Amino acid sequence: MGERFNGFRRWIFAGAVLFLALVLAAAFYWRYDILRTTLDPKIPFQAYDPPPAPNYADPKAWALRPQHGAAGRGSADVFFVHPTSYDGGRDWNAPFDQPKAARDLARVMLPNYAAPFARVGRIFAPRYRQASLYTFLTLRDDARDARRFAYDDVREAFRHYLKHDNGGRPFVLVGVEQGGILADRLLKEEIALNPALKSRLVGVYLIETIVPADEFGPGAIIPACASRDEAGCVIAWASLTDGDFHRAQDLTNRSLVWNGGGELITLDGRTPLCVNPLLGARDETRALAKLNLGAANATGLEWGSRPALLKRQVWAQCEDGLLHTGRPKSTSLRDDGSWTERRKVDGFNLFWADIEADALARVAALKKRTDLSPIANSPG
């Protein structure tokens, strides 16, 4: 009797262990779906009450801006639209001063992606009611609405900058990931058709951003950059480690771009624009690692601190509209962190010094072009 009872207990224990193993296996298999579900606001965007709008007359509405009266280090301004730093959950769009998103912006995004432009001149980086990370994990109409909503803040910040701060200076437009998508629309609607602004445009950097190549051909109002000694052109790329076929499919099949009516649509077979940051040109040649001026992991550095630059870390080549790179030699330049962190832009920049050198070269190119123009040299 005792042996049968002990055998029964062993069967119960084995069953419990098997059941627990199945639950854990299911949780592991569906973990991304579970995490994605926790980020879903679970309310239609049309019924959503968004956070209050930022007031761009208030310095608190800016992540970066020079102090009143401060002179720029360089001869141009930089209008910088930051990438996604808000995961999601309750809100489709983050409050512009959401604490965790603001910390991630200051700690990760600005040192890695805005700081390469610090030597160009004054940086203006607005806070805005960014669309959540969740909106980049789904193609739902609600998510598209949230991303369109974020554009209105960026447009208002840019208009405020032009009216109160620009003063006729040359400027660089920079957008990274979500910021790049918004900067692309800003370029088309606010800059490209304005001759005065277009003449002062140093260049446009759409970093880790998918835009259609056919919109930036040689005949475009603002074309892709064909060389590094060119000003007023577009530098855009979205990168992946060579051989990462899953990311390549995501970038080409799930990326959304603007149509002429301000709607976000899929690429639908169009080739993305790729300008190689190691070459400063729209070129499919493989740029060898020896051309890599310096990658950096600047996460955690205080603003104004220059990171240690790691040279010759990766080769880069544009293939089918995507920037393929080698695997970085330094482990500090490889993805880590939580599931959500790995779906935002990297906490390092493989092209930190290359972007800096490229932007400075284009400032010089615009100055040379302006100095040689008949209007600049005419009397009076």
C-alpha positions in Angstrom: 0.0 0.0 0.0 2.8 2.4 1.0 4.7 1.6 -2.2 1.6 2.3 -4.4 1.1 5.6 -2.6 4.7 6.6 -3.1 4.4 5.7 -6.7 1.3 7.8 -7.1 3.1 10.7 -5.5 6.0 10.4 -7.9 3.5 10.4 -10.8 1.9 13.6 -9.4 5.3 15.2 -9.0 6.4 14.3 -12.5 3.1 15.6 -14.0 3.5 18.9 -12.1 7.0 19.2 -13.4 5.9 18.5 -17.0 3.0 20.9 -16.7 5.4 23.7 -15.4 7.9 22.9 -18.2 5.1 23.3 -20.8 4.0 26.6 -19.3 7.5 27.9 -19.2 8.1 26.7 -22.8 4.9 28.4 -24.0 5.8 31.6 -22.2 9.3 31.6 -23.8 7.9 30.9 -27.2 5.3 33.6 -27.0 7.3 36.0 -24.9 7.6 38.7 -27.6 3.8 38.6 -28.2 3.3 38.9 -24.5 5.6 41.8 -24.2 4.1 43.5 -27.3 0.6 43.1 -25.7 1.7 44.9 -22.6 2.8 47.9 -24.7 -0.6 48.1 -26.5 -2.6 51.1 -25.1 -5.8 49.0 -25.8 -7.8 52.0 -26.8 -8.5 53.3 -30.3 -6.5 56.3 -31.2 -9.6 58.2 -32.1 -10.9 57.8 -28.5 -7.5 58.6 -27.0 -6.9 61.8 -25.0 -3.3 62.8 -25.9 -1.0 64.5 -23.4 -0.8 68.3 -23.4 1.3 69.9 -26.2 4.7 71.4 -25.5 5.2 75.1 -25.5 8.3 75.8 -27.5 8.7 79.2 -26.0 9.5 77.4 -22.7 13.1 76.0 -22.5 11.7 72.9 -20.9 10.2 71.9 -24.2 13.7 71.4 -25.6 16.1 68.6 -24.9 18.9 70.7 -26.3 19.2 74.4 -27.2 21.8 77.1 -26.6 21.4 79.4 -23.8 20.0 82.8 -24.7 22.6 84.9 -26.4 25.2 82.0 -26.6 27.3 82.0 -29.7 27.5 78.9 -31.8 30.8 77.0 -31.9 30.4 76.5 -35.6 28.9 78.5 -38.4 25.6 76.6 -38.8 22.7 75.4 -36.7 21.5 71.9 -36.3 17.8 71.0 -35.9 17.8 67.5 -34.4 14.7 65.3 -34.2 15.4 62.5 -31.7 14.5 58.8 -32.0 12.0 56.7 -30.0 12.8 56.7 -26.3 9.3 55.8 -25.0 8.2 52.1 -24.9 4.4 52.5 -24.6 1.7 51.1 -22.3 -1.0 53.5 -21.4 -0.2 56.1 -24.1 0.0 56.0 -27.9 2.1 59.2 -27.6 4.4 60.0 -24.7 4.1 63.2 -22.7 6.9 65.3 -24.0 8.5 65.3 -20.6 7.9 61.7 -19.7 10.6 60.9 -17.1 12.0 57.6 -18.3 11.9 58.6 -21.9 13.7 61.8 -21.0 16.4 59.9 -19.2 16.9 57.5 -22.1 17.1 60.5 -24.4 19.7 62.3 -22.3 21.7 59.2 -21.5 21.6 57.2 -24.8 20.3 59.1 -27.8 21.8 62.6 -27.5 25.5 61.5 -26.8 25.4 59.0 -29.6 23.5 60.7 -32.3 23.3 64.5 -31.6 26.8 64.9 -30.3 28.5 64.2 -33.7 27.0 67.5 -34.8 28.3 69.6 -31.8 31.2 71.0 -33.8 28.9 72.1 -36.6 27.2 74.7 -34.4 24.2 75.3 -32.1 22.0 72.3 -31.6 18.2 72.7 -31.3 16.6 69.4 -30.2 12.8 69.7 -29.4 11.0 67.4 -27.1 7.8 66.2 -28.7 4.9 63.8 -28.1 6.7 61.0 -29.7 4.8 57.9 -30.9 5.5 54.9 -28.6 7.8 52.0 -29.5 4.6 49.9 -29.8 3.6 51.9 -32.9 6.7 50.5 -34.7 5.8 46.9 -33.8 2.4 46.9 -35.6 1.0 48.2 -38.9 -2.4 49.1 -37.3 -4.1 52.4 -38.4 -4.0 53.5 -34.7 -0.2 53.3 -34.7 0.0 55.3 -38.0 -2.3 57.9 -36.5 0.0 58.2 -33.5 3.0 58.7 -35.7 1.2 61.4 -37.8 0.2 63.1 -34.5 3.9 63.4 -33.5 4.7 65.2 -36.7 2.6 68.2 -35.7 4.8 68.9 -32.7 8.0 68.7 -34.7 6.6 71.1 -37.3 5.7 73.6 -34.6 9.1 73.3 -33.0 10.8 73.9 -36.4 8.6 77.0 -37.1 9.4 78.4 -33.7 13.1 77.8 -34.3 13.0 79.6 -37.6 11.0 82.6 -36.2 12.9 83.1 -33.0 16.4 81.5 -33.3 17.7 80.9 -36.8 18.3 84.5 -37.8 19.2 83.6 -41.4 22.0 81.1 -40.4 22.7 78.0 -42.5 21.3 74.9 -40.9 21.5 71.1 -40.9 18.4 68.9 -40.5 18.9 65.7 -38.6 16.5 62.9 -37.8 17.1 59.5 -36.3 14.7 56.5 -36.6 11.3 57.9 -35.7 12.9 61.4 -35.8 14.1 60.6 -39.3 10.7 59.8 -40.6 9.3 63.1 -39.2 12.3 65.0 -40.5 11.7 63.6 -44.0 8.2 65.0 -44.0 9.5 68.3 -42.6 12.0 68.5 -45.4 9.3 68.0 -48.1 6.6 70.3 -46.6 8.6 73.1 -44.9 12.0 73.3 -46.6 12.0 71.9 -50.1 9.5 74.4 -51.6 10.9 77.4 -49.7 13.8 78.9 -51.8 15.2 80.9 -48.9 15.4 77.9 -46.6 16.6 75.6 -49.4 19.5 78.0 -50.1 20.7 77.8 -46.4 20.3 74.0 -46.1 23.7 72.4 -45.4 22.4 68.9 -45.6 19.8 66.4 -44.3 20.8 63.4 -42.3 18.1 60.7 -42.0 19.9 58.2 -39.8 18.5 54.6 -39.4 15.6 55.8 -41.5 13.9 54.2 -44.5 12.8 56.6 -47.3 12.1 55.8 -50.9 15.1 56.3 -53.2 13.0 57.4 -56.1 12.1 60.6 -54.3 15.7 61.7 -54.1 17.0 61.1 -57.6 19.3 63.5 -59.6 16.3 65.6 -60.7 14.7 65.9 -57.2 14.4 69.4 -55.6 16.7 68.1 -52.8 18.5 65.0 -54.1 20.6 62.4 -52.4 24.3 63.3 -51.9 26.6 62.1 -54.7 29.8 63.3 -53.0 31.1 64.6 -49.7 31.9 68.1 -51.2 28.2 68.7 -51.9 25.8 70.8 -49.8 22.0 70.9 -49.7 21.5 67.2 -50.3 20.2 64.1 -48.4 22.2 61.5 -46.5 20.0 58.5 -45.5 20.6 54.9 -44.5 19.1 52.1 -42.4 21.8 49.6 -41.4 22.0 45.9 -40.5 24.9 43.5 -39.8 25.6 41.6 -43.0 23.7 38.3 -43.0 20.8 39.5 -40.7 18.1 38.5 -43.1 15.3 38.9 -40.5 16.2 42.6 -40.1 16.4 43.1 -43.8 12.9 41.7 -44.3 11.6 43.9 -41.4 13.1 47.0 -42.9 11.8 46.4 -46.4 8.4 44.9 -45.6 7.3 46.7 -42.4 8.7 50.2 -42.8 6.2 53.0 -43.4 6.9 56.1 -45.6 4.9 59.2 -46.3 2.8 59.6 -49.4 1.8 63.0 -50.9 -1.2 63.3 -48.7 0.6 62.9 -45.4 -0.4 59.3 -44.9 2.0 56.5 -43.9 2.1 53.7 -46.3 4.3 50.6 -46.9 7.2 50.7 -49.3 5.4 48.3 -51.6 8.5 47.1 -53.4 10.2 50.5 -53.7 13.9 50.5 -53.0 15.1 52.5 -49.9 17.6 55.3 -50.2 21.1 54.4 -49.0 23.9 56.9 -48.8 27.0 55.2 -47.4 28.3 57.2 -44.4 31.8 56.1 -44.9 31.8 57.5 -48.5 29.4 60.4 -48.1 27.8 59.3 -51.4 25.1 57.3 -52.9 27.4 54.5 -54.0 27.2 50.7 -53.9 31.0 50.2 -53.6 32.1 48.4 -50.4 33.8 51.0 -48.2 36.6 49.1 -46.3 36.9 49.3 -42.6 40.1 51.4 -42.9 37.8 54.3 -44.0 35.9 54.1 -40.7 37.0 57.3 -38.9 35.6 56.3 -35.6 32.8 54.4 -33.9 31.8 55.3 -30.3 29.7 54.0 -27.5 28.9 57.4 -25.9 26.0 56.1 -23.7 26.2 57.7 -20.3 28.6 60.5 -21.2 27.7 64.0 -20.0 26.8 66.4 -22.8 30.0 68.1 -24.1 32.2 65.1 -23.3 33.9 63.7 -26.4 33.8 59.9 -26.5 36.7 57.6 -27.1 36.7 56.9 -30.9 37.3 53.4 -32.1 38.7 53.5 -35.7 38.4 50.9 -38.4 35.5 49.0 -36.7 33.3 48.1 -39.7 33.1 48.0 -43.5 29.9 49.3 -45.0 28.1 48.7 -48.3 24.8 49.7 -49.8 22.9 46.7 -51.2 19.3 46.8 -52.4 18.8 50.1 -50.5 20.1 48.9 -47.1 23.4 49.6 -45.5 25.2 46.3 -44.8 28.0 46.5 -42.3 30.6 44.1 -40.9 30.4 42.9 -37.3 32.1 45.5 -35.0 35.4 44.4 -33.5 34.8 45.9 -30.1 32.2 44.3 -27.9 31.1 47.7 -26.7 29.6 48.2 -30.2 27.2 45.3 -30.0 23.5 45.1 -29.1 22.6 44.2 -25.5 19.9 45.2 -23.0 16.3 44.4 -22.7 13.9 43.3 -25.5 12.6 46.9 -25.8 16.0 48.4 -25.7 17.1 46.2 -28.6 14.2 47.5 -30.7 15.3 51.1 -30.4 18.3 52.6 -32.1 21.6 51.2 -30.9 23.2 52.6 -27.7 26.3 53.3 -29.8 27.1 54.8 -33.2 29.3 53.0 -35.7 29.8 56.2 -37.7 30.2 58.8 -35.0 33.3 60.4 -36.4 32.3 59.8 -40.0 29.1 61.8 -39.5 31.0 64.6 -37.8 33.5 64.9 -40.6 30.8 64.7 -43.2 28.7 67.4 -41.7 31.7 69.7 -41.3 32.7 69.1 -45.0 29.2 70.1 -46.1 29.2 73.3 -44.1 32.4 74.2 -45.9 30.9 73.3 -49.2 27.9 75.5 -48.6 30.1 78.4 -47.5 32.2 78.0 -50.7 29.1 77.9 -52.9 27.7 81.0 -51.2 31.0 82.9 -51.4 31.1 82.1 -55.2 27.5 83.0 -55.9 26.8 86.2 -57.9 24.3 87.3 -55.3 26.7 87.0 -52.4 29.4 89.0 -54.4 27.2 91.7 -55.9 27.5 95.3 -54.6 25.1 96.3 -51.9 
